[in-house]
Amino acid sequence: MKSYIPLFLGSLLAFAPAYADEKHWITGTLDNDLFVGNDSGYTNGLYLSYFKAHSADQSPLQPDIFVKPLLWMLPDTKPTATVNVYSYGQTMATPSDITIEEPPLDEVPYSAALMLTNTFVEVHGSRADSVRTAFGFVGPIAGGETAQKVVHKIIGSPEPKGWHTQLGNEFIFQFSRGSIWRNWSSSNDHMDILTFAEGSLGTLESSVIGGAYFRYGRNLAPSFMIPLLNRSRATNPGSIANGWNIFAGLDAGYTFNLIYLDGNTFKNSRSIDYKHEQLGYTFGFAYSWSHMGISFAVSDLSVLTNERTKDSMKNMTQFGTLTLAFQL
């Protein structure tokens, strides 16, 4: 569901370092339902991220304090590359009709969150593993109402009128552990198949998910681990080092709790019934030059959405994602 619905810029090509010297990247990712023709306005997410990575011939990066409690879950072998990522951004969700002052109770509630995320990745040959800690605040303190009204005024979209019904101020957190495998690749490295799995626990979201990607392009091997960052909204599946690819993926999972739908954890708030089973797909492309890259993806996570709540969930489950990356 909507750990996929953020509102601030994320990241993309940070993993070039898996086969190179130390690299530093700054990236941005915009998630928005406008990309797929939904005219409910500026919803979803925007993230800014900073990547630092080292390759095998250098000393591995040391994980920061935010992820150290999770390191026991990583393999006890020397990695061929390590990556440390910080992302900061705002996530937003709104009902399907933002012109109503009192949205129906079966609509997705208004909410916004400001989050700081630290992801640490280890690469072990054709496998990569990640641990992630995210924390921040949901509620008026996140500034969702102001952000949406300003953007809507600029782009000429309707003014949202129901923000007084949003979730209340509350601290939120999440811990995650993920793995991805490059299960198959063609002899010329123009095609490959990736599989992944991830589990998360926290008041932001608790879930398990798994899936697979098929990619076709050039220079695929160095970027196979990038999809590990999808769930943090740091990036789309990407490309690096003058490579390019088109990709398609399927995923299935189960969401135990998601604050944007279940509402506040420690106080009364609006909430909505939803299918906890998740089935979705994504497709897109990625292209990179030596010091910058671009990626675009379209995702639909609504395959198992309740028919009764399908319209209200549309701007959370159907959206496009644009990622830009620049090497420092």
Secondary structure, 3 states (H helix, E strand, C coil): CHHHCECCCCCCCCCHHHHCCCEEEEEEEEEEHHHHCCCCCCCEEEEEEEEEEEECCCCCCCCCCCCHHHHHHCCCCCCCEEEEEEEEEEEEECCCCCCCCCCCCCCCCCEEEEEEEEEEEEEECCEEEEEEEEEEEECHHHCHHHHHHHHHHHHCCCCCCCHHHCCCCEEEEEEEEEEEEEEEECCCCCEEEEEEEEEEEECCEEEEEEEEEEEEEECCHHHCCHHHHHHHCCCCCCCCCCCEEEEEEEEEEEEEEEHHHHCCCCCCCCCCCCCCEEEEEEEEEEEECCCEEEEEEEEECCCCCCCCCHHHHHHHHEEEEEEEEEEC
